[in-house]
């Protein structure tokens, strides 16, 4: 899982082969924080046999 706070980070993850798959919300001492979730798509294809 990777957390990114800038659009440039999302672009870099996409270019590296990651695909955004959703958002997780984590409770912290200061409230709830959204985390964008990514998976390495090529790795998933290899493991699933797609």
N, C-alpha and C positions, 0 to 999 in steps of 0.2 A: 504494500500500500504506500502511496506517495501523497503527500499533502502539498499543494501549490497555492500560492496567494497572488501570483501574477500571470497575466495572459502569456507572457514570454515563456514561463515555465511549462504551461500547458502545451504550447507549440513545440517546445523541446522534447517533451515526453512523447508527443504524437510522432515526431520525426524519428524518435528512437524505437518506435514500434509499439508504444503503449496505446491502449484504447480506454477512454473514460467509460466507466460502467455504472456510475452512480454517486451518491453522496451519503456519507454516514455522519450522524450527529453525536458528538462526544460531550459529555458533561465535564466541566472544569470548575475550578473554584470561583471563576468569574462569570459562569453561565455556560450555555450550550454553544459549541463551536462546530461549524460544518467542515467536514473533510471530504474533498473530492477523491473518489476511488478510481484507480487505474489498474488494468491488467496488461501483461505482456502478451499481446495477441498471438504472435508467432509461437511462443512457448505453449499456449493453450492448444493451438492447432496440432502441434507435435504430440502432446499428451493425449488429446482426444481422438487422434487418428483422422481428423478432418482433412 
